[in-house]
Amino acid sequence: MNNIILVGMPGSGKSTLGIILARRLGYGYLDTDSFISQREKSTLQGIIDSKGLDYFLETESNVGKEIICDRVVIATGGSMIMAKEAMENLSSLGTVIYIDVELDELKRRLGNYADRGIACKDGESLEDILRERKPYYEKYSDLTIKYKDGSSLEETVDEILKLL
């Protein structure tokens, strides 16, 4: 086990699970969304609003392609899965785990996601985004963790550790 890369929809819990998992393993932690925000000195939504969706997606892809690390839990942005070169790089660095959360639960967690910095086209629903991305999550993932209603974060991390 070298690195662990968490992928999934916005609101799937990648960032929070990643922090707990890294702590339990004694690994470093990298949240690609936070990295992009710091580098661009803006929120994700601010980047999308000021520079456009294409710029954001290109920036996200470049970050994913450039990552080189060891013994790190990486929580990717939800749309990084669509960046082929980024995912090929991340896949080469370790185990990719898809955090699979049902649409109804994602809607509950995200509420009004308009200001959340989710990379989507105007008018695209959460269901549209999931339908487009799910085949990529499944393609690039080595393991899938299916969220069970009522599972705590610690229980989900325990399940990840068992699979690893």
PyMOL commands that place a pseudoatom at each C-alpha (Angstrom):
pseudoatom trace, name=CA, resn=MET, resi=1, chain=A, elem=C, hetatm=0, pos=[0.000, 0.000, 0.000]
pseudoatom trace, name=CA, resn=ASN, resi=2, chain=A, elem=C, hetatm=0, pos=[1.597, 3.225, -1.166]
pseudoatom trace, name=CA, resn=ASN, resi=3, chain=A, elem=C, hetatm=0, pos=[-0.953, 6.025, -1.572]
pseudoatom trace, name=CA, resn=ILE, resi=4, chain=A, elem=C, hetatm=0, pos=[-4.722, 5.947, -1.254]
pseudoatom trace, name=CA, resn=ILE, resi=5, chain=A, elem=C, hetatm=0, pos=[-6.785, 8.032, -3.652]
pseudoatom trace, name=CA, resn=LEU, resi=6, chain=A, elem=C, hetatm=0, pos=[-10.414, 8.720, -2.745]
pseudoatom trace, name=CA, resn=VAL, resi=7, chain=A, elem=C, hetatm=0, pos=[-12.808, 9.528, -5.588]
pseudoatom trace, name=CA, resn=GLY, resi=8, chain=A, elem=C, hetatm=0, pos=[-16.538, 10.155, -5.614]
pseudoatom trace, name=CA, resn=MET, resi=9, chain=A, elem=C, hetatm=0, pos=[-19.238, 12.712, -6.084]
pseudoatom trace, name=CA, resn=PRO, resi=10, chain=A, elem=C, hetatm=0, pos=[-19.222, 16.048, -4.282]
pseudoatom trace, name=CA, resn=GLY, resi=11, chain=A, elem=C, hetatm=0, pos=[-20.746, 15.426, -0.871]
pseudoatom trace, name=CA, resn=SER, resi=12, chain=A, elem=C, hetatm=0, pos=[-19.610, 11.795, -0.727]
pseudoatom trace, name=CA, resn=GLY, resi=13, chain=A, elem=C, hetatm=0, pos=[-17.346, 12.519, 2.247]
pseudoatom trace, name=CA, resn=LYS, resi=14, chain=A, elem=C, hetatm=0, pos=[-13.964, 12.112, 0.531]
pseudoatom trace, name=CA, resn=SER, resi=15, chain=A, elem=C, hetatm=0, pos=[-12.316, 14.985, 2.389]
pseudoatom trace, name=CA, resn=THR, resi=16, chain=A, elem=C, hetatm=0, pos=[-13.513, 14.054, 5.871]
pseudoatom trace, name=CA, resn=LEU, resi=17, chain=A, elem=C, hetatm=0, pos=[-12.878, 10.340, 5.360]
pseudoatom trace, name=CA, resn=GLY, resi=18, chain=A, elem=C, hetatm=0, pos=[-9.461, 11.171, 3.937]
pseudoatom trace, name=CA, resn=ILE, resi=19, chain=A, elem=C, hetatm=0, pos=[-8.403, 13.129, 7.020]
pseudoatom trace, name=CA, resn=ILE, resi=20, chain=A, elem=C, hetatm=0, pos=[-9.469, 10.302, 9.362]
pseudoatom trace, name=CA, resn=LEU, resi=21, chain=A, elem=C, hetatm=0, pos=[-7.917, 7.601, 7.172]
pseudoatom trace, name=CA, resn=ALA, resi=22, chain=A, elem=C, hetatm=0, pos=[-4.603, 9.489, 6.911]
pseudoatom trace, name=CA, resn=ARG, resi=23, chain=A, elem=C, hetatm=0, pos=[-4.490, 9.948, 10.687]
pseudoatom trace, name=CA, resn=ARG, resi=24, chain=A, elem=C, hetatm=0, pos=[-5.200, 6.254, 11.324]
pseudoatom trace, name=CA, resn=LEU, resi=25, chain=A, elem=C, hetatm=0, pos=[-2.518, 5.138, 8.842]
pseudoatom trace, name=CA, resn=GLY, resi=26, chain=A, elem=C, hetatm=0, pos=[0.072, 7.750, 9.794]
pseudoatom trace, name=CA, resn=TYR, resi=27, chain=A, elem=C, hetatm=0, pos=[-0.019, 9.044, 6.199]
pseudoatom trace, name=CA, resn=GLY, resi=28, chain=A, elem=C, hetatm=0, pos=[0.045, 12.570, 4.855]
pseudoatom trace, name=CA, resn=TYR, resi=29, chain=A, elem=C, hetatm=0, pos=[-3.140, 14.097, 3.480]
pseudoatom trace, name=CA, resn=LEU, resi=30, chain=A, elem=C, hetatm=0, pos=[-3.835, 16.087, 0.305]
pseudoatom trace, name=CA, resn=ASP, resi=31, chain=A, elem=C, hetatm=0, pos=[-7.193, 17.546, -0.693]
pseudoatom trace, name=CA, resn=THR, resi=32, chain=A, elem=C, hetatm=0, pos=[-6.903, 18.588, -4.331]
pseudoatom trace, name=CA, resn=ASP, resi=33, chain=A, elem=C, hetatm=0, pos=[-9.789, 21.079, -4.064]
pseudoatom trace, name=CA, resn=SER, resi=34, chain=A, elem=C, hetatm=0, pos=[-8.096, 22.844, -1.135]
pseudoatom trace, name=CA, resn=PHE, resi=35, chain=A, elem=C, hetatm=0, pos=[-4.785, 22.823, -2.998]
pseudoatom trace, name=CA, resn=ILE, resi=36, chain=A, elem=C, hetatm=0, pos=[-6.402, 24.433, -6.055]
pseudoatom trace, name=CA, resn=SER, resi=37, chain=A, elem=C, hetatm=0, pos=[-8.159, 27.044, -3.879]
pseudoatom trace, name=CA, resn=GLN, resi=38, chain=A, elem=C, hetatm=0, pos=[-4.902, 27.971, -2.163]
pseudoatom trace, name=CA, resn=ARG, resi=39, chain=A, elem=C, hetatm=0, pos=[-2.931, 28.083, -5.406]
pseudoatom trace, name=CA, resn=GLU, resi=40, chain=A, elem=C, hetatm=0, pos=[-5.559, 30.217, -7.158]
pseudoatom trace, name=CA, resn=LYS, resi=41, chain=A, elem=C, hetatm=0, pos=[-6.273, 32.315, -4.026]
pseudoatom trace, name=CA, resn=SER, resi=42, chain=A, elem=C, hetatm=0, pos=[-10.005, 31.808, -4.529]
pseudoatom trace, name=CA, resn=THR, resi=43, chain=A, elem=C, hetatm=0, pos=[-12.824, 29.442, -3.673]
pseudoatom trace, name=CA, resn=LEU, resi=44, chain=A, elem=C, hetatm=0, pos=[-13.668, 26.805, -6.268]
pseudoatom trace, name=CA, resn=GLN, resi=45, chain=A, elem=C, hetatm=0, pos=[-16.896, 28.645, -7.059]
pseudoatom trace, name=CA, resn=GLY, resi=46, chain=A, elem=C, hetatm=0, pos=[-14.927, 31.887, -7.357]
pseudoatom trace, name=CA, resn=ILE, resi=47, chain=A, elem=C, hetatm=0, pos=[-12.574, 30.274, -9.880]
pseudoatom trace, name=CA, resn=ILE, resi=48, chain=A, elem=C, hetatm=0, pos=[-15.497, 28.922, -11.914]
pseudoatom trace, name=CA, resn=ASP, resi=49, chain=A, elem=C, hetatm=0, pos=[-17.333, 32.278, -11.768]
pseudoatom trace, name=CA, resn=SER, resi=50, chain=A, elem=C, hetatm=0, pos=[-14.322, 34.446, -12.662]
pseudoatom trace, name=CA, resn=LYS, resi=51, chain=A, elem=C, hetatm=0, pos=[-12.299, 32.257, -15.025]
pseudoatom trace, name=CA, resn=GLY, resi=52, chain=A, elem=C, hetatm=0, pos=[-14.871, 29.771, -16.310]
pseudoatom trace, name=CA, resn=LEU, resi=53, chain=A, elem=C, hetatm=0, pos=[-15.573, 26.057, -16.027]
pseudoatom trace, name=CA, resn=ASP, resi=54, chain=A, elem=C, hetatm=0, pos=[-13.030, 25.083, -18.707]
pseudoatom trace, name=CA, resn=TYR, resi=55, chain=A, elem=C, hetatm=0, pos=[-10.225, 26.898, -16.867]
pseudoatom trace, name=CA, resn=PHE, resi=56, chain=A, elem=C, hetatm=0, pos=[-11.169, 25.183, -13.607]
pseudoatom trace, name=CA, resn=LEU, resi=57, chain=A, elem=C, hetatm=0, pos=[-11.280, 21.724, -15.216]
pseudoatom trace, name=CA, resn=GLU, resi=58, chain=A, elem=C, hetatm=0, pos=[-7.920, 22.291, -16.914]
pseudoatom trace, name=CA, resn=THR, resi=59, chain=A, elem=C, hetatm=0, pos=[-6.382, 23.445, -13.622]
pseudoatom trace, name=CA, resn=GLU, resi=60, chain=A, elem=C, hetatm=0, pos=[-7.818, 20.420, -11.818]
pseudoatom trace, name=CA, resn=SER, resi=61, chain=A, elem=C, hetatm=0, pos=[-6.498, 18.087, -14.509]
pseudoatom trace, name=CA, resn=ASN, resi=62, chain=A, elem=C, hetatm=0, pos=[-3.018, 19.648, -14.358]
pseudoatom trace, name=CA, resn=VAL, resi=63, chain=A, elem=C, hetatm=0, pos=[-2.908, 19.255, -10.580]
pseudoatom trace, name=CA, resn=GLY, resi=64, chain=A, elem=C, hetatm=0, pos=[-3.848, 15.581, -10.886]
pseudoatom trace, name=CA, resn=LYS, resi=65, chain=A, elem=C, hetatm=0, pos=[-1.189, 14.987, -13.555]
pseudoatom trace, name=CA, resn=GLU, resi=66, chain=A, elem=C, hetatm=0, pos=[1.540, 16.660, -11.466]
pseudoatom trace, name=CA, resn=ILE, resi=67, chain=A, elem=C, hetatm=0, pos=[1.044, 14.872, -8.140]
pseudoatom trace, name=CA, resn=ILE, resi=68, chain=A, elem=C, hetatm=0, pos=[4.013, 12.817, -7.002]
pseudoatom trace, name=CA, resn=CYS, resi=69, chain=A, elem=C, hetatm=0, pos=[3.868, 11.524, -3.438]
pseudoatom trace, name=CA, resn=ASP, resi=70, chain=A, elem=C, hetatm=0, pos=[4.365, 8.590, -1.119]
pseudoatom trace, name=CA, resn=ARG, resi=71, chain=A, elem=C, hetatm=0, pos=[2.246, 7.437, 1.825]
pseudoatom trace, name=CA, resn=VAL, resi=72, chain=A, elem=C, hetatm=0, pos=[-0.449, 10.072, 1.270]
pseudoatom trace, name=CA, resn=VAL, resi=73, chain=A, elem=C, hetatm=0, pos=[-4.246, 9.888, 1.287]
pseudoatom trace, name=CA, resn=ILE, resi=74, chain=A, elem=C, hetatm=0, pos=[-5.473, 12.037, -1.601]
pseudoatom trace, name=CA, resn=ALA, resi=75, chain=A, elem=C, hetatm=0, pos=[-9.059, 13.290, -1.720]
pseudoatom trace, name=CA, resn=THR, resi=76, chain=A, elem=C, hetatm=0, pos=[-9.765, 14.379, -5.285]
pseudoatom trace, name=CA, resn=GLY, resi=77, chain=A, elem=C, hetatm=0, pos=[-12.306, 16.887, -6.458]
pseudoatom trace, name=CA, resn=GLY, resi=78, chain=A, elem=C, hetatm=0, pos=[-15.446, 15.205, -7.764]
pseudoatom trace, name=CA, resn=SER, resi=79, chain=A, elem=C, hetatm=0, pos=[-14.761, 16.130, -11.375]
pseudoatom trace, name=CA, resn=MET, resi=80, chain=A, elem=C, hetatm=0, pos=[-11.104, 15.044, -11.488]
pseudoatom trace, name=CA, resn=ILE, resi=81, chain=A, elem=C, hetatm=0, pos=[-12.357, 11.587, -12.441]
pseudoatom trace, name=CA, resn=MET, resi=82, chain=A, elem=C, hetatm=0, pos=[-13.122, 13.000, -15.914]
pseudoatom trace, name=CA, resn=ALA, resi=83, chain=A, elem=C, hetatm=0, pos=[-9.472, 13.981, -16.488]
pseudoatom trace, name=CA, resn=LYS, resi=84, chain=A, elem=C, hetatm=0, pos=[-7.888, 10.941, -18.166]
pseudoatom trace, name=CA, resn=GLU, resi=85, chain=A, elem=C, hetatm=0, pos=[-4.221, 11.875, -17.704]
pseudoatom trace, name=CA, resn=ALA, resi=86, chain=A, elem=C, hetatm=0, pos=[-4.790, 12.944, -14.102]
pseudoatom trace, name=CA, resn=MET, resi=87, chain=A, elem=C, hetatm=0, pos=[-6.517, 9.663, -13.268]
pseudoatom trace, name=CA, resn=GLU, resi=88, chain=A, elem=C, hetatm=0, pos=[-3.850, 7.621, -15.035]
pseudoatom trace, name=CA, resn=ASN, resi=89, chain=A, elem=C, hetatm=0, pos=[-1.221, 9.362, -12.904]
pseudoatom trace, name=CA, resn=LEU, resi=90, chain=A, elem=C, hetatm=0, pos=[-3.190, 8.928, -9.680]
pseudoatom trace, name=CA, resn=SER, resi=91, chain=A, elem=C, hetatm=0, pos=[-3.926, 5.279, -10.491]
pseudoatom trace, name=CA, resn=SER, resi=92, chain=A, elem=C, hetatm=0, pos=[-0.183, 4.680, -10.885]
pseudoatom trace, name=CA, resn=LEU, resi=93, chain=A, elem=C, hetatm=0, pos=[0.465, 6.134, -7.426]
pseudoatom trace, name=CA, resn=GLY, resi=94, chain=A, elem=C, hetatm=0, pos=[-1.680, 3.767, -5.373]
pseudoatom trace, name=CA, resn=THR, resi=95, chain=A, elem=C, hetatm=0, pos=[-5.101, 2.334, -4.659]
pseudoatom trace, name=CA, resn=VAL, resi=96, chain=A, elem=C, hetatm=0, pos=[-8.098, 4.273, -5.975]
pseudoatom trace, name=CA, resn=ILE, resi=97, chain=A, elem=C, hetatm=0, pos=[-11.221, 3.929, -3.819]
pseudoatom trace, name=CA, resn=TYR, resi=98, chain=A, elem=C, hetatm=0, pos=[-14.649, 5.039, -5.024]
pseudoatom trace, name=CA, resn=ILE, resi=99, chain=A, elem=C, hetatm=0, pos=[-16.892, 6.329, -2.234]
pseudoatom trace, name=CA, resn=ASP, resi=100, chain=A, elem=C, hetatm=0, pos=[-20.292, 5.408, -3.685]
pseudoatom trace, name=CA, resn=VAL, resi=101, chain=A, elem=C, hetatm=0, pos=[-23.183, 7.358, -2.162]
pseudoatom trace, name=CA, resn=GLU, resi=102, chain=A, elem=C, hetatm=0, pos=[-26.756, 7.145, -3.441]
pseudoatom trace, name=CA, resn=LEU, resi=103, chain=A, elem=C, hetatm=0, pos=[-28.268, 10.185, -5.174]
pseudoatom trace, name=CA, resn=ASP, resi=104, chain=A, elem=C, hetatm=0, pos=[-30.878, 10.830, -2.443]
pseudoatom trace, name=CA, resn=GLU, resi=105, chain=A, elem=C, hetatm=0, pos=[-28.162, 10.934, 0.217]
pseudoatom trace, name=CA, resn=LEU, resi=106, chain=A, elem=C, hetatm=0, pos=[-26.014, 13.257, -1.911]
pseudoatom trace, name=CA, resn=LYS, resi=107, chain=A, elem=C, hetatm=0, pos=[-29.005, 15.595, -2.347]
pseudoatom trace, name=CA, resn=ARG, resi=108, chain=A, elem=C, hetatm=0, pos=[-29.587, 15.552, 1.413]
pseudoatom trace, name=CA, resn=ARG, resi=109, chain=A, elem=C, hetatm=0, pos=[-25.951, 16.333, 2.169]
pseudoatom trace, name=CA, resn=LEU, resi=110, chain=A, elem=C, hetatm=0, pos=[-25.468, 19.009, -0.488]
pseudoatom trace, name=CA, resn=GLY, resi=111, chain=A, elem=C, hetatm=0, pos=[-28.800, 20.836, -0.293]
pseudoatom trace, name=CA, resn=ASN, resi=112, chain=A, elem=C, hetatm=0, pos=[-28.589, 23.805, -2.634]
pseudoatom trace, name=CA, resn=TYR, resi=113, chain=A, elem=C, hetatm=0, pos=[-25.249, 23.098, -4.282]
pseudoatom trace, name=CA, resn=ALA, resi=114, chain=A, elem=C, hetatm=0, pos=[-25.220, 26.167, -6.560]
pseudoatom trace, name=CA, resn=ASP, resi=115, chain=A, elem=C, hetatm=0, pos=[-22.446, 27.880, -4.556]
pseudoatom trace, name=CA, resn=ARG, resi=116, chain=A, elem=C, hetatm=0, pos=[-20.492, 24.752, -3.672]
pseudoatom trace, name=CA, resn=GLY, resi=117, chain=A, elem=C, hetatm=0, pos=[-17.953, 24.960, -6.505]
pseudoatom trace, name=CA, resn=ILE, resi=118, chain=A, elem=C, hetatm=0, pos=[-19.235, 21.866, -8.265]
pseudoatom trace, name=CA, resn=ALA, resi=119, chain=A, elem=C, hetatm=0, pos=[-17.928, 21.637, -11.806]
pseudoatom trace, name=CA, resn=CYS, resi=120, chain=A, elem=C, hetatm=0, pos=[-21.058, 21.396, -13.913]
pseudoatom trace, name=CA, resn=LYS, resi=121, chain=A, elem=C, hetatm=0, pos=[-22.673, 23.007, -16.898]
pseudoatom trace, name=CA, resn=ASP, resi=122, chain=A, elem=C, hetatm=0, pos=[-25.548, 25.465, -16.453]
pseudoatom trace, name=CA, resn=GLY, resi=123, chain=A, elem=C, hetatm=0, pos=[-28.796, 23.635, -15.782]
pseudoatom trace, name=CA, resn=GLU, resi=124, chain=A, elem=C, hetatm=0, pos=[-27.107, 20.310, -15.060]
pseudoatom trace, name=CA, resn=SER, resi=125, chain=A, elem=C, hetatm=0, pos=[-28.735, 18.462, -12.159]
pseudoatom trace, name=CA, resn=LEU, resi=126, chain=A, elem=C, hetatm=0, pos=[-26.957, 16.379, -9.548]
pseudoatom trace, name=CA, resn=GLU, resi=127, chain=A, elem=C, hetatm=0, pos=[-28.538, 13.335, -11.192]
pseudoatom trace, name=CA, resn=ASP, resi=128, chain=A, elem=C, hetatm=0, pos=[-27.046, 14.378, -14.569]
pseudoatom trace, name=CA, resn=ILE, resi=129, chain=A, elem=C, hetatm=0, pos=[-23.609, 14.795, -12.995]
pseudoatom trace, name=CA, resn=LEU, resi=130, chain=A, elem=C, hetatm=0, pos=[-23.776, 11.393, -11.282]
pseudoatom trace, name=CA, resn=ARG, resi=131, chain=A, elem=C, hetatm=0, pos=[-24.961, 9.676, -14.469]
pseudoatom trace, name=CA, resn=GLU, resi=132, chain=A, elem=C, hetatm=0, pos=[-22.037, 11.186, -16.418]
pseudoatom trace, name=CA, resn=ARG, resi=133, chain=A, elem=C, hetatm=0, pos=[-19.337, 10.475, -13.821]
pseudoatom trace, name=CA, resn=LYS, resi=134, chain=A, elem=C, hetatm=0, pos=[-20.331, 7.096, -12.374]
pseudoatom trace, name=CA, resn=PRO, resi=135, chain=A, elem=C, hetatm=0, pos=[-18.864, 5.041, -15.265]
pseudoatom trace, name=CA, resn=TYR, resi=136, chain=A, elem=C, hetatm=0, pos=[-15.536, 6.826, -14.737]
pseudoatom trace, name=CA, resn=TYR, resi=137, chain=A, elem=C, hetatm=0, pos=[-15.588, 6.247, -10.965]
pseudoatom trace, name=CA, resn=GLU, resi=138, chain=A, elem=C, hetatm=0, pos=[-16.156, 2.559, -11.674]
pseudoatom trace, name=CA, resn=LYS, resi=139, chain=A, elem=C, hetatm=0, pos=[-13.498, 2.442, -14.424]
pseudoatom trace, name=CA, resn=TYR, resi=140, chain=A, elem=C, hetatm=0, pos=[-10.655, 3.960, -12.409]
pseudoatom trace, name=CA, resn=SER, resi=141, chain=A, elem=C, hetatm=0, pos=[-11.429, 2.485, -8.982]
pseudoatom trace, name=CA, resn=ASP, resi=142, chain=A, elem=C, hetatm=0, pos=[-9.632, -0.499, -7.534]
pseudoatom trace, name=CA, resn=LEU, resi=143, chain=A, elem=C, hetatm=0, pos=[-12.124, -0.734, -4.656]
pseudoatom trace, name=CA, resn=THR, resi=144, chain=A, elem=C, hetatm=0, pos=[-15.629, 0.580, -3.993]
pseudoatom trace, name=CA, resn=ILE, resi=145, chain=A, elem=C, hetatm=0, pos=[-17.052, 1.515, -0.607]
pseudoatom trace, name=CA, resn=LYS, resi=146, chain=A, elem=C, hetatm=0, pos=[-20.839, 1.696, -0.744]
pseudoatom trace, name=CA, resn=TYR, resi=147, chain=A, elem=C, hetatm=0, pos=[-22.162, 4.146, 1.852]
pseudoatom trace, name=CA, resn=LYS, resi=148, chain=A, elem=C, hetatm=0, pos=[-24.689, 2.490, 4.149]
pseudoatom trace, name=CA, resn=ASP, resi=149, chain=A, elem=C, hetatm=0, pos=[-27.400, 4.689, 5.683]
pseudoatom trace, name=CA, resn=GLY, resi=150, chain=A, elem=C, hetatm=0, pos=[-26.456, 5.614, 9.206]
pseudoatom trace, name=CA, resn=SER, resi=151, chain=A, elem=C, hetatm=0, pos=[-22.811, 4.533, 8.945]
pseudoatom trace, name=CA, resn=SER, resi=152, chain=A, elem=C, hetatm=0, pos=[-20.469, 6.735, 10.928]
pseudoatom trace, name=CA, resn=LEU, resi=153, chain=A, elem=C, hetatm=0, pos=[-17.279, 8.107, 9.441]
pseudoatom trace, name=CA, resn=GLU, resi=154, chain=A, elem=C, hetatm=0, pos=[-15.239, 5.820, 11.701]
pseudoatom trace, name=CA, resn=GLU, resi=155, chain=A, elem=C, hetatm=0, pos=[-17.218, 2.761, 10.547]
pseudoatom trace, name=CA, resn=THR, resi=156, chain=A, elem=C, hetatm=0, pos=[-16.642, 3.730, 6.932]
pseudoatom trace, name=CA, resn=VAL, resi=157, chain=A, elem=C, hetatm=0, pos=[-12.893, 4.160, 7.575]
pseudoatom trace, name=CA, resn=ASP, resi=158, chain=A, elem=C, hetatm=0, pos=[-12.872, 0.751, 9.304]
pseudoatom trace, name=CA, resn=GLU, resi=159, chain=A, elem=C, hetatm=0, pos=[-14.481, -0.750, 6.182]
pseudoatom trace, name=CA, resn=ILE, resi=160, chain=A, elem=C, hetatm=0, pos=[-11.839, 0.890, 3.949]
pseudoatom trace, name=CA, resn=LEU, resi=161, chain=A, elem=C, hetatm=0, pos=[-9.034, -0.471, 6.139]
pseudoatom trace, name=CA, resn=LYS, resi=162, chain=A, elem=C, hetatm=0, pos=[-10.504, -3.977, 5.994]
pseudoatom trace, name=CA, resn=LEU, resi=163, chain=A, elem=C, hetatm=0, pos=[-10.619, -3.847, 2.188]
pseudoatom trace, name=CA, resn=LEU, resi=164, chain=A, elem=C, hetatm=0, pos=[-7.036, -2.615, 2.003]
for i in range(1, 164): cmd.bond("trace and resi %d" % i, "trace and resi %d" % (i + 1))
show_as sticks, trace
zoom trace
